[in-house]
Amino acid sequence: MDSVPDRVKLPKVSHPLLRGALSWIAALLFVVIWYFAAQMAIDGFFQVKPEDASYGRDLAAHLIIGAILFGIARSLPPFMLAASVLFSALTASNAAKLAILGAPVMPDDFAAARNMLLLLDGWLLLGAVLLVAVPIFLLGWMIAWKHPRAWVGLGLAGVAVSLLVSYPGLVAAELDKRFGNSVWNQPQNYQKRGLPIHLLQETARNLSRRVAPPTEEEVLDALTALNPPSQAGLLKVATKTQPSRNVHLILLESFWDPLLLEASRLSADPIAPAFRQLWAATEQSHLLSPVFGGYTANTEFEVLCGFPVTANNVYFETGLRRDAPCLPQHLVEVGYHSIASHPNAASFWNRVNAYRRIGFETYLADKDFQMDDMNRSFLSDASLYRQILERIGPELSAGRPMLNYVLTYFGHLPYPLNAKRPAVIEAAEGHEVVAAYANTIYYKSRELMAFLERLRETDPDALIVLFGDHLPALTPNFGGYTESGLLAKRRGELKDEMFRTLAETPLIVIDGKRGPVAVGDVPAYQLPALILDLLDDQRPTMLRLAQQAKGEASIRPLPGVHFTLDGDAIRVCRNEERDARACAESTQWIKAVETLRNDLFGGHQHSLREFEIPNDGFREASATPSDSAPERYF
């Protein structure tokens, strides 16, 4: 009879295939556990998550990426660390952007990451840098560089990327067919796809947009379709009009009326009474901005160059590749000194290159100002205005007219104040961010009116235009607005009138000694033409191409959607309604304007051949598209 051993010894897993299989099971199980923990976290902190029906495909996409990463990893522990950090950084960034700005992460955000870092300082800057640097470092550390399988995996990934770059249109079309696409409702796109598929799909779409610039025939067709409202001063008309009044164009960061947030129950009106009185004299005119909560540069492009931004990217970075006769250049041609002032990093949103291309002769940025009155990292408006007046004062009486463009910096989230600016406005419990914003506006409006009083005394004949660039970002998912019924929690749930609210900021036009004038609700891209009208400048210019005829409904394009205003009546045309009869005319107009914009700012500039540009050498000087420029040229 065989003896029974005292104890049974479990066999060790020694076979390589079995050990490898268990490692793969552990790696993929780790991805599953991380995925559900991450979804619970972003739902709890940001109220952001994919649709219930999308969890399966989103998890599958994460598992595929996890399998690729594990295939090139040295071992299981490095993979677990690197994969969890990479996935967490992307997931948290996407959730934060959705909650704050109402849109998911897009391919252009990666190109703009450097600019966003320039907005931060202290612990926020350190955190943002680590958010980018740590995943990259860990990926490099994770890879089994000496193992052939890692190079095979990297090679296959390279082939996949090459196919995506070579056939982006085909990839985008197939993914659209499989997962759908709504141009105007990007949050819904993310909810239906999940993050990896969303980024792949939008990267393919982004690459597929890089098509050849419009041909001369396409440009002529667009000009014909526009049917400009006034041929005089537009197409090949000679004139001796010489504007000579100074123009002060003041863009106010995140300037809006917080008293509209009724649910916040503000303890007092934050806006200075003098501003209220001045704005009332304009019959409460509004600028219709192309953006919400950020992307100030798109508002800048519109008010300086007269063409709308229609996509969800920063046009200064992605579309403006040519020298073009925008408002600064147009006025320089008759002797104006064009000067831009903004106390931020000079290169933010590619402003060094962009300002040069549109005709600014002088650009004053952070290093040109004394940072003597700081609200955390933001120079106060009071200091900015004082230093600008000290600089331009001698020029105001020197005989040479000036375009003085001022872009304020104070007013960014999280709306910090220094000790000299104590909080004076209170809000209801739970509305602390609204209270912080209201106190910011309290000081912004008063510092503005003090500057305006001095400016009008010094330069009484000047044309002064001031406006907010966009609504402020408050709390996640349009929080701060939803409680007062101004906006809905999701972009896809916005009612028609809410799109108007989304775009409206205060606009004040002071026509010299004539005083404030009522101009109504003006899309930002129509502001240059309005300025030229008030200057009685009828010279040929591209700045009137996007101007609707008097009496026609105003068109405000937004990414993937546009609305028209005819008096108080608003019509919103979403992507799904593009072929609807009511939206056909405005949609055709937008397509024609996009063709001319792409030709003028990134193409061969066929449009300029239809104008008598005063500077005959302008087209020759800008005959070749170029993204190169000196770091500072002023």
MARTI-729795 format. One line per 8 residues: number of its first residue (from 1); their letters; for each residue x, y, z of C-alpha. Coordinates in Angstrom, 3 decimals, padded with zeros to 6 digits. Each point is the difference from the previous one (the first is absolute). Layout:
<atoms>
NUM = a = X Y Z ~ ... .
</atoms>
This chain:
<atoms>
1 = mdsvpdrv = 000.000 000.000 000.000 ~ 001.397 003.355 -001.069 ~ 000.685 002.497 002.711 ~ -001.871 003.298 000.090 ~ 002.190 003.098 000.221 ~ -000.402 002.148 003.077 ~ -000.929 003.040 -002.131 ~ -000.866 000.682 -003.604 .
9 = klpkvshp = 002.345 002.407 -001.809 ~ -001.635 002.249 -002.635 ~ 001.910 -000.018 -003.284 ~ 001.740 003.189 -001.033 ~ -000.977 001.649 -003.282 ~ 003.160 -000.692 -001.908 ~ -001.161 -000.405 -003.577 ~ 000.718 003.211 -001.957 .
17 = llrgalsw = -003.263 -000.080 -001.935 ~ -002.093 -000.402 003.121 ~ 001.963 002.689 001.814 ~ -000.424 002.323 -002.986 ~ -003.731 -000.696 -000.196 ~ -000.461 000.827 003.671 ~ 001.942 003.248 -000.483 ~ -002.275 001.024 -002.872 .
25 = iaallfvv = -003.092 -000.860 002.027 ~ 001.313 002.080 002.910 ~ 000.832 002.955 -002.268 ~ -003.418 000.079 -001.662 ~ -001.801 -000.579 003.294 ~ 001.899 002.994 001.387 ~ -001.287 002.150 -002.903 ~ -003.574 -001.118 000.732 .
33 = iwyfaaqm = 000.294 000.851 003.695 ~ 001.613 003.374 -000.763 ~ -002.688 000.800 -002.584 ~ -002.977 -000.449 002.303 ~ 001.740 001.819 002.859 ~ 000.794 002.924 -002.335 ~ -003.562 000.213 -001.312 ~ -001.357 000.112 003.546 .
41 = aidgffqv = 002.503 002.738 000.878 ~ -000.763 002.336 -002.922 ~ -003.722 -000.531 000.449 ~ 000.293 000.848 003.676 ~ 002.318 003.009 -000.334 ~ -001.041 001.465 -003.372 ~ -003.374 -001.622 -000.813 ~ 001.553 -001.200 -003.271 .
49 = kpedasyg = -000.345 -003.482 -001.474 ~ -000.662 -001.804 -003.301 ~ -003.492 -001.160 -000.868 ~ -000.974 -003.325 001.557 ~ -000.019 -001.665 -003.426 ~ 003.570 001.187 -000.645 ~ 001.746 -001.593 002.986 ~ 000.663 -003.225 -001.898 .
57 = rdlaahli = 001.730 001.623 -002.969 ~ 001.845 002.458 002.228 ~ 001.327 -002.803 002.209 ~ 000.960 -002.009 -003.096 ~ 001.972 002.980 -001.343 ~ 001.835 000.344 003.321 ~ 000.749 -003.749 -000.028 ~ 001.451 000.217 -003.521 .
65 = igailfgi = 002.251 002.895 001.019 ~ 000.924 -001.884 003.170 ~ 000.905 -003.077 -002.019 ~ 002.231 002.054 -002.300 ~ 001.743 001.604 002.958 ~ 000.477 -003.314 001.806 ~ 001.372 -001.518 -003.173 ~ 002.924 002.435 000.034 .
73 = arslppfm = 000.393 000.191 003.793 ~ 002.936 -001.415 001.973 ~ -002.248 -001.735 002.494 ~ -003.352 000.211 001.731 ~ 000.811 002.546 002.785 ~ 001.440 002.692 -002.339 ~ -002.980 -000.487 -002.313 ~ -002.491 000.419 002.841 .
81 = laasvlfs = 001.651 003.210 001.174 ~ 000.459 001.587 -003.436 ~ -003.419 -001.019 -001.352 ~ -001.899 001.193 003.073 ~ 001.756 003.395 -000.042 ~ -000.501 000.483 -003.747 ~ -003.665 -001.029 000.040 ~ -000.691 002.064 003.111 .
89 = altasnaa = 001.614 003.157 -001.406 ~ -002.041 -000.163 -003.212 ~ -003.241 -000.937 001.749 ~ 000.286 002.713 002.657 ~ 000.951 002.677 -002.545 ~ -002.945 -000.905 -002.206 ~ -002.438 000.001 002.915 ~ 001.278 003.350 001.272 .
97 = klailgap = -000.301 001.632 -003.429 ~ -003.501 -001.373 -000.493 ~ -001.086 001.233 003.401 ~ 001.540 003.470 -000.267 ~ -000.231 000.893 -003.697 ~ -002.734 -002.383 -001.138 ~ 002.129 -001.776 -002.625 ~ 002.160 -003.149 000.042 .
105 = vmpddfaa = 003.729 -000.154 -000.686 ~ 000.742 000.514 -003.703 ~ 003.193 -000.495 -002.053 ~ 000.618 003.757 -000.081 ~ 000.213 000.019 003.798 ~ 003.274 -001.919 -000.144 ~ 001.470 002.639 -002.318 ~ -001.270 002.718 002.332 .
113 = arnmllll = 001.323 -001.638 003.185 ~ 003.034 002.277 000.140 ~ -002.241 003.078 -000.063 ~ -002.142 -001.319 002.823 ~ 003.115 -000.508 002.127 ~ 000.821 003.678 -000.458 ~ -003.259 000.891 001.779 ~ 001.047 -001.740 003.199 .
121 = dgwlllga = 002.499 000.575 002.778 ~ 001.015 -001.487 003.323 ~ -001.492 -003.361 000.934 ~ -002.444 000.097 -002.917 ~ 002.876 000.363 -002.469 ~ 001.966 -002.774 001.695 ~ -003.033 -002.262 -000.072 ~ -000.643 000.671 -003.693 .
129 = vllvavpi = 003.636 -000.666 -000.914 ~ -000.034 -003.261 001.953 ~ -003.271 -000.969 -001.701 ~ 001.813 000.123 -003.344 ~ 003.536 -001.019 000.936 ~ -000.626 -002.946 002.339 ~ -002.013 -002.163 -002.466 ~ 002.595 000.603 -002.731 .
137 = fllgwmia = 002.863 -000.892 002.347 ~ -001.736 -003.125 001.277 ~ -000.781 -001.202 -003.518 ~ 003.657 000.308 -000.937 ~ 001.016 -001.784 003.193 ~ -002.561 -002.769 -000.543 ~ 001.095 -001.056 -003.481 ~ 002.247 -003.058 -000.319 .
145 = wkhprawv = 002.429 001.750 -002.311 ~ 002.369 -002.991 -000.201 ~ -002.692 -002.546 -000.835 ~ -000.918 -000.688 -003.674 ~ -003.724 -000.206 000.802 ~ 000.028 003.643 001.121 ~ 001.409 001.125 -003.337 ~ -002.519 -002.180 -001.843 .
153 = glglagva = -002.797 001.623 001.979 ~ 001.348 003.507 -000.578 ~ 000.391 -000.776 -003.693 ~ -003.602 -001.168 -000.288 ~ -001.151 003.128 001.857 ~ 002.035 002.089 -002.437 ~ -001.673 -001.721 -002.951 ~ -003.429 000.722 001.509 .
161 = vsllvsyp = 000.873 003.667 000.488 ~ 001.316 000.213 -003.571 ~ -003.243 -001.435 -001.349 ~ -001.993 002.498 002.064 ~ 002.080 002.907 -001.324 ~ -000.186 -001.283 -003.579 ~ -003.742 -000.742 -000.072 ~ -001.616 002.209 002.672 .
169 = glvaaeld = -003.145 000.674 -002.032 ~ -000.702 -003.697 -000.479 ~ 000.613 -000.716 003.698 ~ -002.251 002.872 001.086 ~ -002.777 -001.085 -002.383 ~ 000.078 -003.606 001.214 ~ 000.010 001.032 003.652 ~ -002.830 002.476 -000.615 .
177 = krfgnsvw = -001.997 -002.790 -001.624 ~ 000.629 -002.293 002.954 ~ -000.233 002.412 002.944 ~ -001.770 003.058 -001.435 ~ 000.992 003.645 000.120 ~ -001.690 003.234 001.030 ~ 001.960 003.082 -001.010 ~ -001.833 002.307 002.358 .
185 = nqpqnyqk = -000.210 -002.338 003.027 ~ 003.511 -001.241 000.803 ~ -000.892 -000.993 003.591 ~ -002.526 -002.452 -001.417 ~ 002.676 -001.351 -002.346 ~ 002.172 -000.845 002.987 ~ -002.935 -001.532 001.880 ~ -000.802 -002.300 -002.938 .
193 = rglpihll = 003.591 -000.979 -000.777 ~ 002.057 000.096 003.168 ~ 003.307 001.870 000.171 ~ 002.436 -002.151 -002.069 ~ -002.387 -000.394 -002.934 ~ -000.948 003.686 000.224 ~ 003.646 001.106 -000.190 ~ 000.735 -002.374 -002.880 .
201 = qetarnls = -003.084 001.092 -001.920 ~ 000.640 003.734 000.480 ~ 003.721 -000.349 -000.761 ~ -000.900 -001.611 -003.324 ~ -002.501 002.786 -000.678 ~ 002.563 002.646 000.952 ~ 002.572 -001.482 -002.386 ~ -002.576 -000.344 -002.784 .
209 = rrvappte = -000.746 003.748 000.178 ~ 003.494 000.780 -001.245 ~ -001.130 000.285 -003.568 ~ 001.301 002.146 -002.813 ~ -000.845 003.712 000.311 ~ -002.931 001.307 -002.046 ~ 000.545 000.376 -003.723 ~ -000.562 003.273 -001.828 .
217 = eevldalt = -003.252 -001.351 -001.425 ~ -001.251 -000.981 003.464 ~ 000.871 003.458 001.308 ~ -001.876 001.730 -002.829 ~ -003.017 -002.245 000.612 ~ 000.100 000.929 003.689 ~ 000.168 003.711 -000.799 ~ -002.983 -000.360 -002.271 .
225 = alnppsqa = -001.944 -001.952 002.627 ~ 000.621 002.665 002.630 ~ -001.504 002.774 -002.113 ~ 001.638 002.761 002.106 ~ -002.529 002.481 001.392 ~ 001.830 003.045 -001.321 ~ 002.304 000.031 -002.997 ~ 001.212 003.461 000.903 .
233 = gllkvatk = 003.237 -000.139 001.952 ~ 000.318 -003.747 -000.564 ~ 000.844 -001.063 -003.524 ~ 002.374 002.084 -002.109 ~ -001.264 003.410 001.052 ~ 002.498 002.834 000.349 ~ -000.382 002.433 002.883 ~ 002.046 002.663 001.730 .
241 = tqpsrnvh = -001.546 -000.556 003.423 ~ 002.671 000.409 002.639 ~ -001.165 -000.799 003.560 ~ 001.948 001.946 002.600 ~ -001.717 -000.595 003.352 ~ 001.632 -002.212 002.601 ~ -001.620 -003.372 000.607 ~ 000.115 -001.639 003.431 .
249 = lillesfw = -001.122 -003.626 -000.116 ~ -000.257 -001.523 003.483 ~ -000.649 -003.713 000.487 ~ -001.077 -000.773 003.569 ~ 000.890 -003.479 001.215 ~ -003.140 -001.985 000.993 ~ -002.045 003.203 000.397 ~ -003.703 -000.732 000.423 .
257 = dpllleas = -002.970 001.012 002.149 ~ -000.121 -002.255 003.104 ~ -003.228 001.623 001.166 ~ -001.749 -002.321 -002.492 ~ 000.830 -002.911 002.306 ~ -003.112 000.525 002.101 ~ 000.278 -003.308 001.855 ~ 003.341 001.133 001.467 .
265 = rlsadpia = -001.772 002.823 001.865 ~ 002.908 002.436 -000.169 ~ 000.047 002.463 002.868 ~ 000.516 002.981 -002.338 ~ 000.399 000.877 -003.660 ~ 003.671 -000.709 -000.818 ~ 000.126 002.250 -003.073 ~ 000.948 003.634 000.552 .
273 = pafrqlwa = -002.977 002.415 -000.291 ~ 001.957 002.075 -002.524 ~ 000.333 -003.057 -002.236 ~ -003.707 -000.784 000.350 ~ -000.834 003.556 -001.037 ~ 002.338 -000.098 -002.982 ~ -001.253 -003.419 -001.107 ~ -003.613 001.158 000.301 .
281 = ateqshll = 000.814 002.866 -002.363 ~ 000.870 -002.630 -002.631 ~ -003.372 -001.687 000.644 ~ 002.026 -002.882 001.459 ~ 001.777 -001.010 -003.179 ~ 001.691 -003.401 -000.067 ~ 002.895 -001.691 -001.705 ~ -000.784 -003.541 -001.177 .
289 = spvfggyt = 003.109 -002.018 000.806 ~ 001.100 -003.225 -001.733 ~ 001.150 -001.673 003.237 ~ -001.035 -000.794 003.564 ~ 002.269 000.066 003.049 ~ 003.323 000.098 -001.897 ~ 001.769 000.183 -003.387 ~ 000.185 003.802 000.149 .
297 = antefevl = 002.182 -000.030 -003.118 ~ -002.990 -000.980 -002.150 ~ -001.875 003.127 001.074 ~ 003.161 001.965 -000.737 ~ 000.240 -001.435 -003.487 ~ -003.579 000.939 -000.770 ~ 000.107 003.582 001.307 ~ 003.331 000.673 -001.716 .
305 = cgfpvtan = -000.446 -001.846 -003.294 ~ -003.733 000.024 -000.736 ~ -000.593 -003.725 -000.612 ~ -001.768 -002.507 002.253 ~ 001.639 -002.986 001.668 ~ -002.168 -003.044 -000.647 ~ 001.977 -002.919 001.469 ~ 001.014 -000.999 003.505 .
313 = nvyfetgl = 003.664 000.995 -000.261 ~ 002.148 003.102 000.513 ~ 000.205 001.721 -003.374 ~ 003.128 001.964 000.903 ~ 001.767 -003.367 000.264 ~ -001.661 -002.175 -002.626 ~ -001.278 002.285 -002.767 ~ 001.899 003.299 -000.095 .
321 = rrdapclp = 003.042 -000.794 -002.155 ~ 000.116 003.015 -002.317 ~ 000.569 003.726 000.330 ~ -003.432 001.549 -000.475 ~ -001.417 003.564 -000.114 ~ -002.021 -000.212 003.215 ~ -001.083 003.130 001.883 ~ 003.515 000.849 001.322 .
329 = qhlvevgy = 001.580 -000.302 -003.450 ~ -002.908 001.829 -001.646 ~ 000.520 002.997 002.282 ~ 003.804 -000.135 -000.198 ~ -000.311 000.532 -003.739 ~ -001.307 003.540 000.623 ~ 002.544 000.895 002.647 ~ -001.345 -001.474 003.230 .
337 = hsiashpn = 002.287 -001.403 002.685 ~ -001.425 -003.400 000.939 ~ 000.840 -001.124 003.536 ~ -001.183 -003.052 001.948 ~ 000.365 -000.335 003.777 ~ -000.537 -003.149 002.068 ~ 001.876 -000.719 003.258 ~ 000.218 -003.738 -000.593 .
345 = aasfwnrv = 002.808 -002.110 -001.473 ~ 000.667 001.405 -003.470 ~ -000.323 -003.317 -001.835 ~ -003.274 -001.104 001.604 ~ -002.453 -001.219 -002.693 ~ 002.721 000.701 -002.595 ~ -000.595 003.745 000.391 ~ 003.540 000.997 -001.014 .
353 = nayrrigf = -000.492 -001.493 -003.459 ~ -003.711 000.802 -000.222 ~ 000.344 003.687 000.930 ~ 002.825 000.466 -002.489 ~ -001.989 -001.634 -002.783 ~ -003.057 002.209 000.463 ~ 001.908 003.263 000.121 ~ 000.905 001.015 003.549 .
361 = etyladkd = 003.194 002.056 000.045 ~ 000.506 -000.114 003.778 ~ -000.829 -002.790 002.430 ~ 000.401 000.590 003.736 ~ -000.133 -003.205 002.056 ~ 000.827 -001.044 003.564 ~ 003.664 000.983 -000.078 ~ -000.912 003.501 -001.168 .
369 = fqmddmnr = -002.077 000.790 003.095 ~ 000.820 000.486 003.662 ~ -001.721 -002.781 001.890 ~ -000.733 002.284 002.928 ~ -003.614 -000.782 000.893 ~ -000.620 -003.713 -000.319 ~ -003.088 -002.061 000.691 ~ 001.937 -003.238 000.355 .
377 = sflsdasl = 001.498 -000.365 -003.530 ~ -002.241 002.603 -001.672 ~ 000.982 003.658 -000.314 ~ -002.857 002.213 001.139 ~ -001.926 001.985 -002.566 ~ 000.743 003.192 001.939 ~ 003.754 -000.484 -000.401 ~ -000.341 -001.069 -003.626 .
385 = yrqileri = -002.094 003.062 -000.906 ~ 002.342 002.350 001.867 ~ 003.084 -001.325 -001.776 ~ -001.700 000.093 -003.394 ~ -000.999 003.645 000.492 ~ 003.574 000.828 000.994 ~ 001.265 -001.602 -003.219 ~ -002.508 001.330 -002.502 .
393 = gpelsagr = -000.549 003.440 001.583 ~ 002.712 001.790 -002.002 ~ -001.255 -001.577 -003.244 ~ -003.595 001.113 000.487 ~ 000.955 003.596 -000.744 ~ 002.858 -000.699 -002.404 ~ -002.106 000.071 -003.156 ~ 000.283 -003.650 -001.060 .
401 = pmlnyvlt = -003.279 -001.893 000.543 ~ 000.074 -003.202 002.021 ~ -001.744 -003.340 000.252 ~ 000.389 -000.804 003.688 ~ -001.056 -003.598 000.592 ~ -000.115 -001.061 003.657 ~ -000.595 -003.570 001.152 ~ -000.433 -000.209 003.774 .
409 = yfghlpyp = 001.225 -003.005 001.990 ~ -001.617 000.424 003.427 ~ -003.279 -001.933 000.105 ~ 001.065 -003.599 -000.558 ~ -001.270 -002.939 002.027 ~ 000.412 -000.461 002.997 ~ -000.578 003.774 000.302 ~ 002.650 000.816 002.632 .
417 = lnakrpav = 000.229 003.371 001.761 ~ 002.851 001.540 001.962 ~ -000.077 001.680 003.401 ~ -000.778 003.392 -001.562 ~ -003.174 -001.447 -001.483 ~ -002.008 -001.572 002.834 ~ -003.200 -001.848 -000.822 ~ -003.040 002.265 000.271 .
425 = ieaaeghe = -002.662 -002.134 -001.720 ~ -001.555 -003.066 001.615 ~ -002.021 -002.779 -001.601 ~ -002.284 -002.806 001.115 ~ 001.505 -003.053 001.653 ~ 001.509 -002.329 -002.592 ~ 000.621 002.851 -002.451 ~ 003.535 000.860 001.129 .
433 = vvaayant = 001.423 000.047 -003.543 ~ -002.721 002.408 -001.102 ~ 000.854 002.199 002.981 ~ 003.692 -000.039 -000.975 ~ -000.903 000.936 -003.573 ~ -002.382 002.748 001.138 ~ 002.740 001.556 002.122 ~ 002.364 -000.148 -002.966 .
441 = iyyksrel = -002.554 001.861 -002.123 ~ -000.487 002.509 002.827 ~ 003.614 001.080 -000.351 ~ 000.306 -000.503 -003.759 ~ -002.963 002.265 -000.726 ~ 001.171 002.775 002.322 ~ 003.592 -000.089 -001.216 ~ -001.306 000.097 -003.556 .
449 = maflerlr = -002.168 003.044 000.622 ~ 002.876 001.883 001.675 ~ 002.164 -000.724 -003.048 ~ -002.795 000.923 -002.381 ~ -000.512 003.349 001.690 ~ 003.677 000.906 -000.406 ~ 000.106 -001.310 -003.569 ~ -003.025 002.035 -001.105 .
457 = etdpdali = 001.427 003.131 001.601 ~ 003.338 -000.537 -001.733 ~ -001.397 -001.134 -003.356 ~ -003.583 001.358 -000.321 ~ -000.339 -000.652 -003.745 ~ 001.121 -003.627 000.148 ~ -002.105 -002.983 -000.970 ~ -000.070 -002.294 003.046 .
465 = vlfgdhlp = -001.325 -003.555 -000.168 ~ -000.056 -002.294 003.026 ~ -001.498 -003.450 000.429 ~ 000.245 -003.317 001.841 ~ 001.720 -002.821 -001.851 ~ -002.233 -002.824 001.300 ~ -002.122 -001.086 002.940 ~ 001.947 -001.077 003.082 .
473 = altpnfgg = 000.540 -003.639 000.846 ~ -001.535 -000.519 003.440 ~ -000.644 -003.509 001.334 ~ -000.167 -003.337 -001.871 ~ -002.742 -000.783 -002.506 ~ -001.046 003.655 -000.460 ~ -000.477 000.228 003.761 ~ -000.781 003.512 001.188 .
481 = ytesglla = -002.154 000.469 -003.111 ~ -002.252 -003.051 000.260 ~ -001.316 000.971 003.436 ~ -001.361 003.211 -001.502 ~ -001.405 -001.707 -003.097 ~ 002.419 001.792 -002.338 ~ 001.632 -003.164 -001.353 ~ -000.590 -003.742 000.172 .
489 = krrgelkd = 002.462 -002.490 001.481 ~ 000.885 -001.479 -003.384 ~ 000.610 001.739 -003.311 ~ -002.380 -002.402 -001.702 ~ -002.773 001.178 002.324 ~ 000.371 003.720 -000.733 ~ -003.211 001.638 -001.179 ~ 000.163 002.480 -002.860 .
497 = emfrtlae = 000.053 003.123 002.177 ~ 002.784 -001.528 002.091 ~ 002.362 000.117 -002.984 ~ -000.475 003.747 -000.052 ~ 000.764 000.169 003.719 ~ 003.075 -002.157 -000.608 ~ 001.429 002.607 -002.392 ~ -001.068 003.425 001.370 .
505 = tplividg = 002.445 002.300 001.759 ~ -000.291 003.761 000.673 ~ 001.043 002.290 -002.881 ~ 000.483 003.772 000.279 ~ 000.898 002.191 -002.980 ~ 000.900 003.647 000.731 ~ 000.121 002.086 -003.158 ~ 002.197 002.864 001.193 .
513 = krgpvavg = -001.909 003.100 001.101 ~ -003.180 -001.557 -001.333 ~ 000.172 -002.332 002.975 ~ -001.310 -003.560 000.341 ~ -001.982 -001.374 -002.924 ~ -002.489 -002.857 -000.200 ~ 001.237 -002.687 -002.378 ~ -002.158 -002.943 001.094 .
521 = dvpayqlp = 001.286 -003.569 000.123 ~ 003.122 -000.208 -002.148 ~ 001.743 -003.273 -000.911 ~ 003.669 000.490 000.870 ~ 001.146 -000.424 -003.609 ~ -002.162 002.977 -001.068 ~ 001.731 002.390 002.380 ~ 002.801 001.061 -002.420 .
529 = alildlld = -002.517 001.105 -002.622 ~ -001.926 001.937 002.661 ~ 003.213 001.751 001.074 ~ 000.791 000.961 -003.591 ~ -003.521 001.397 -000.450 ~ 000.388 002.174 003.098 ~ 003.387 001.194 -001.281 ~ -001.608 000.744 -003.391 .
537 = dqrptmlr = 002.654 -002.223 -001.542 ~ -001.360 -001.217 -003.339 ~ 003.236 -001.356 -001.425 ~ -000.091 -003.415 -001.698 ~ 000.413 -002.702 002.609 ~ -000.612 -003.641 000.682 ~ -001.365 000.999 003.422 ~ -003.487 000.518 -001.453 .
545 = laqqakge = -000.321 -003.378 -001.688 ~ -001.746 -001.645 002.950 ~ -002.261 002.982 000.659 ~ -003.690 -000.741 -000.461 ~ -002.168 002.554 -001.756 ~ -001.899 002.465 002.157 ~ -003.312 -001.514 001.011 ~ 001.152 -003.592 -000.479 .
553 = asirplpg = 000.133 -002.440 002.888 ~ 003.394 -000.194 001.724 ~ 001.727 -003.382 -000.180 ~ 002.047 -001.279 002.949 ~ 001.912 -003.193 -000.842 ~ 001.145 -002.202 002.885 ~ 001.824 -003.341 -000.259 ~ -002.394 -002.334 -001.797 .
561 = vhftldgd = -003.023 002.270 000.373 ~ -001.060 003.529 -000.865 ~ -002.858 002.283 000.811 ~ -001.585 002.976 -001.681 ~ -001.411 003.070 001.726 ~ -002.746 002.077 -001.565 ~ -000.948 002.520 002.649 ~ -000.985 -002.067 003.024 .
569 = airvcrne = -000.671 -003.107 -002.091 ~ 002.645 -002.707 000.105 ~ 000.333 -003.085 -002.196 ~ 002.578 -002.657 000.906 ~ 001.258 -002.208 -002.819 ~ 001.584 -003.166 001.319 ~ 001.949 -002.406 -002.147 ~ -002.952 -002.342 -000.377 .
577 = erdaraca = -002.038 002.894 -001.445 ~ 002.585 001.026 -002.557 ~ -002.183 -000.943 -002.929 ~ -003.107 001.564 001.473 ~ -001.423 002.743 -002.181 ~ 000.010 002.542 002.811 ~ 003.754 -000.445 000.501 ~ 001.082 -000.490 -003.611 .
585 = estqwika = 000.788 003.656 -000.716 ~ 002.016 000.625 003.154 ~ 001.841 -003.304 -000.437 ~ 000.962 000.963 -003.557 ~ 001.231 003.367 001.253 ~ 002.201 -001.662 002.641 ~ 001.535 -002.363 -002.557 ~ 000.825 002.933 -002.296 .
593 = vetlrndl = 001.563 001.985 002.858 ~ 002.028 -003.032 001.068 ~ 001.358 -000.321 -003.540 ~ 001.106 003.637 -000.083 ~ 001.438 -000.197 003.525 ~ 002.036 -003.080 -000.860 ~ 001.237 001.670 -003.178 ~ 000.991 003.251 001.709 .
601 = fgghqhsl = 001.639 -001.347 003.134 ~ 001.377 -003.364 -001.064 ~ -000.251 -000.237 -003.782 ~ 001.129 001.774 -003.134 ~ -001.957 003.214 000.703 ~ -001.861 000.041 -003.305 ~ -002.573 002.194 001.739 ~ 002.416 002.927 000.184 .
609 = refeipnd = 000.100 000.220 -003.784 ~ -003.546 001.306 000.158 ~ 001.094 003.001 002.090 ~ 002.098 003.059 -000.625 ~ 002.256 -000.399 003.027 ~ 001.764 003.337 000.652 ~ 003.292 -001.768 000.712 ~ 000.745 -001.537 -003.396 .
617 = gfreasat = 002.867 -002.019 001.405 ~ -002.104 -001.713 002.635 ~ -000.849 -003.086 -002.015 ~ 003.580 -000.354 -001.206 ~ 001.324 000.152 003.548 ~ -002.392 -002.717 001.121 ~ 000.105 -002.177 -003.084 ~ 001.248 -003.106 001.797 .
625 = psdsaper = -001.732 -001.487 003.023 ~ 002.336 -000.159 002.969 ~ -000.229 -000.863 003.648 ~ 003.439 001.349 000.803 ~ 000.506 003.281 001.825 ~ 002.448 001.490 002.448 ~ -000.891 -000.555 003.647 ~ -000.374 003.740 000.565 .
633 = yf = 000.029 002.370 -002.949 ~ -001.104 003.249 001.622 .
</atoms>
